Amino acid sequence: MYLKNLTVFGFKSFADTTEFTFDQQVTGIVGPNGCGKSNIIDALLWVLGESSAKHLRGDSMVDVIFNGSNTRKPVGQASVELIFDNSDGTIQGEYAGFNEISIKRQVSRDGQSNYFLNNARCRRRDIVDVFLGTGLGARSYSIIEQGMISQIVEARPEDLRMHLEEAAGISKYKERRKETESRIKSTRENLDRLNDVRQEVEKTLEHLNRQAKAAERWQKLKGEHARVEAELKALSLKAQDAELEAKVEALKAIDLEIEEIFLHRPRPSVREAANQIRSLLIADNGDYRFESGDVPSVRTIERLIGNISSPQLARKTMGSKRRTAYEPHPGQYQSRGFLDLVQMDHSPANVMLVDSVRREALGRPWVTLLIEVWSRCILGFYVSFGDPSIFRCGRAVANALLPKQPLLAGLGMDEDYPIHGFFKRLHADHAGSHRAEVFRSACHAYGIDPDIRPRGPAHFGGHIERLIGTMCEKMLLLPGATGGDVTKRDGHDVEAAATMTLEEFERWFVREICRYHHTPHDGLGRIAPAQRWQDGAAEHGALVPLGIDVAQLTRRFLPWVERTVTAGGVQIGHRRYWHESFATRIGLKIMIHVDERTIQEVYPQIDEKLVAARVVGSFPHVTKVEWDAAAAALRNRGRAFQQSGGQTEIARLVHANRQEVQGATIRTREQRCLRKRLEREGISHSAGPPPEGLQEERAKWLPVEELGEVKWLKPINQ
C-alpha cells in the first residue's frame, strides 16, 4: 500500500485546488524555504485525523483555512483528500476488497469538520481504525518530518516500543484490548449500580405491596359506592319520571283548554286566557285537579299561547288579516324615479348585544331600515334597544335625509356612504308610531308624504321585507347570534356568547350596508345599487336643500311630551332639566322632544324653535335604555330582598299591629259597657285608686305665670 494522490484546496497556503501524484512507496518532499513543504506534511497529518491545532502550527483548527493575501480573498473552507493504493491488500476488514481507498476531510469557518471514507461520511474514529496497525496515522512513523530521525534515535525504550509495535502490526490489537478492558470496567460499574438499584427496589417492594392492598380495598369500596349511588339515582329518576309524567299530562290539558278558550272568535286576551286555564287545572273541584307545582306558571302558559302558528290562528279565529296573510297578492308599489318612493320597516336583530360598561348581556336591538326603491340603496337606518317607536322612526328618517359623515365620524369610521337626500313619499305599515301626529307633521314639514297603508292585508312592502331578511341573515355569523326566534336556541347559551356592544354592532352594520351597496343586485339587472344611485344623483341636482338646520331637523323627528315648567325646571323620568328660557315660563305647559340616545339633555320647543335643556345634577353619559336597565337591576335587588325575608317581616308586623288594635278595641268596648251599667245602677264609675305600691307620681301642670323665674325660658323671652 502506498500513497497514490493528494488533493489540497484552501488549506493554508494552497488557495487553489492543488493535486500531487505519487508513484513510489517512499516519497521525499524537498524544496526551498517557504515553498510549502511543511504545509503538505500538515495536510497529510490533518486529513489522517490530527486534532491538535498546535501540532499543525496554529492556534485553532480554523487557522488551517486560507486566510487571504494581498491579491486573494480568503476562502470559506479547507479540504484535503488522500487516495491510497490497496492493491496488495494491506488494509483488511470491510475495505480489503477496495483497490483504492479515499480519505477526505473538510472544515468550514464556523468550526464544522467532516470526514469522508470512500466518499461516505464517517467519524474520525473510523479512519483511525482503518489504518490502525499499518504504520499510517497522524503521529506514526510513516511520515518523517525534520528532526524526527534524531528523536527516534534518542527516544526512550517505551517510545521505541510503540514504533516497533506499530511496525509489527500489533498496535491495533493492543488498542482493541484497551477498549475491551474499558468496556469490562464500565460493565462492572453498571453491575454495581444495578445491584444498588435492586436493593432499593427490594426495600420499596414491601411498601408497594401494602399500597396495592389498600388500592384493592379502595377499588372494592368504590364499586360499592357506585352501586349505592346508582340505586339513589334510580330512585331519583323514578320520582322525576312521575313528576315529569304529571307535567306532561298538565301540558296536554293546557293544549285542550287553549283550543277551547283561546282559539275562537272573539278571542280573550292572552293574559286572561292564561289565568283562566291555570285556575281550571288546579281547582279542587275541577275536572283535572293537578298539583300547583305540576302546572306551569301564567307566564309559561302565555308563551305557549304565543307559540301558536299564524296559519292555525288564522284558520281558527277567521280574522281577515290573519286569513289573507297566507294568500297570494300580486303587485307592488311602483317608484316613479330617483328619490320618489322610500319604504320603511323594523325588525329585531338576530344577535344579542352587551352593555358598554360591564359587558353583560343587554338584549336584542331593533333595526330600522329605509330603502330607496328606484336604486335599492339603503337611504337610512337606525339601531337601538326597545320596540319601534316614534323616536326610532324619526331618527331613521333624519338619518336618511342628511349626509352620513357626522354619524360615521361619531362611530370613528371613514367609510364612503354618500347615500342621502330629501325624498317625496314614505311607505310604511299601519303601526302606531307611523300614524303618530308628531311623526306625520315632521314629515310634512320637510315635504315628505307619509303614505300609510290601510289595515288588513299587508303585501306591498316586498322590497323592504327582502332587505331586512338579507341583513338579518348576515347577523347569523356574529357571536351571540340568536336566529329569528330567541325561544328556539336549542341549548345554545346566546347570552354567554354575546360580545359586541351597540356601538361595535353599528360599525359592523355600516360596513355590511356599504358591502350591500357594491354587490350586484338581481332586481337591477346585476347592477350594483351604488352604481344605480350614481346614475340618478348625476341628473337630480342638490340632494339636500340649502339652508337646512341639521340640529332642528334631527330634533323635529324626536317624540315629545308635555310638561309644566316649575321653578326647578321640567321633570322627565325622575330627572330635572333647565334652560334659561324657563325663567319666564314658570307655570306654563310646553312641548319637549326627548332623545333616547342620551339623558344629558332634552329639547323644549321655545318660540317654534327646539333648544337644548341640560340635566340638573350629575348623571352618567349613558343612553336611556342603559339607565332604565340599571334602574331595573336596582328594583330586582329590592324585590329579591323582599322575597328573601322582607315580605315575611312586613306580614308579621302587620299581623302584630292588627292583634294590638283588636285587643285595644275589646278592652275599650268592655270598659264602656261597664261604665254604662254602673251609671244605670247609680254607682260611681270611678275605678278608684290603684293598689298600694302601684301608685305613680303624676306630673303637676301649672300655669306659666305660676312657674316663677325659670332659666330655660330666658332665651325665648330675649
Secondary structure, DSSP 8 states (H G I E B T S, - for coil): -EEEEEEEESBTTB-S-EEEE--SSS-----STTSSHHHHHHHHHHHTT---TTTTTSSSGGGGB----SSS---SEEEEEEEEE-TT--S-GGGTT-SEEEEEEEEETTS-EEEEETTEEE-HHHHHHHTTTTT-STTSTTS--TTHHHHHHT--HHHHHHHHHHHHT-HHHHHHHHHHHHHHHHHHHHHHHHHHHHHHHHHHHHHHHHHHHHHHHHHHHHHHHHHHHHHHHHHHHHHHHHHHHHHHHHHHHHHHHHHHHTSSSS---HHHHHHHHHHHHH-TTSSS---GGGS--HHHHHHHHHTS-HHHHHHHH--HHHHHTTS---------STTTEEEEEEEE-SB-EE-TTT--EEE--EEEEEEETTTTEEEEEEEESSS--HHHHHHHHHHHHS-SHHHHHHTT-----------SEEEE-S-HHHH-HHHHHHHHHTT-EEEE--SS---S-HHHHHHHHHHHHHGGGSTTB--S-TT--TT--HHHH----HHHHHHHHHHHHHHHHTS-BGGGTSB-HHHHHHHHHHHH--SS-TT--HHHHHHHTS-EEEEE-BTTBEEETTEEEE-GGGGG-TT-EEEEE--TT-SSEEEEEETTEE--EEESS---S--HHHHHHHHHHHHHHHHHHIIIIIHHHHHHHHHHHHHHHHHHHHHHHHHHHHHHHHHHTT---------TT----------GGGS---GGGHHHH-
